[in-house]
Amino acid sequence: DGIMIGGGWLDYETKQLVQQLCPNAQIKEFYGAAETSFITISDPSTPLGSVGQPYKDVNIKVLDADENKVKAGNSGEIWIKSPYLFSHYAEGAKQHTRWRNGWLSIGELGKLDAKENLYLTGRKSRVFMIADQNIYPDEIEVALSRHPDITMALVTDFPDKMRGSIAVGVIATKSGEIPRDMGNWSRQNLSARSRPAIFVHLPAEDWPLLNSGKPDMMEIRNMVGEKI
């Protein structure tokens, strides 16, 4: 028997818990979108942090801002070519959905290793800059969620006179407060440029949600702006 999981990156702790509950099942994680259907699928040999290798008949390439192919291990925009791609939106359009000679990008960023394992680094629309360095909030959120006291995490940017902007970490915790070891933990688990300059605690029950069930990032940003 097997268990298929999709909709987001599966962290190690959750995967282990599912495996304990279903010890005889093979867990497979897939990555895809409404516009693309399946893009990748994992197997037992998939490295930690990867969403797997290309699904059957799917081609993946990662391009830089000039739409040149990047080296293995470097981050860029993910482009897909496969028989499962959608044709168009019935109504409207999305800013980061683009077609190029049969290839489709939906504005996702990631990197491929030498064995074509795909790692997601975030949405293009969410990337911001601190002192001329690209910051990928999705990656920071995944790291913050590994803290044993943090149950929800969101990273956003706010203007800063010296560096252009700063990263602010919004967290919900089991303890109901910002963990006392947050500073030391961040230094041990996040690079210097990825560490939020400020942490704001927002109880999980106060997080506004979209109809999809995902956090309403714009509303949370407005709420946090009133606290800092």
Secondary structure, DSSP 8 states (H G I E B T S, - for coil): -EEEE-SS---HHHHHHHHHHSTTSEEEEEEEETTTEEEEE--TT--TT--BEE-TT-EEEEE-TTS-B--TT--EEEEEE-TT-----SS---TT-EEETTEEE-SEEEEE-TT--EEEEEEGGG-EEETTEEE-HHHHHHHHTTSTTEEEEEEEEEEETTTEEEEEEEEEESSSS--TTHHHHHHHHS-TTTS-SEEEE--GGG--B-TTSSB-HHHHHHHHHTT-
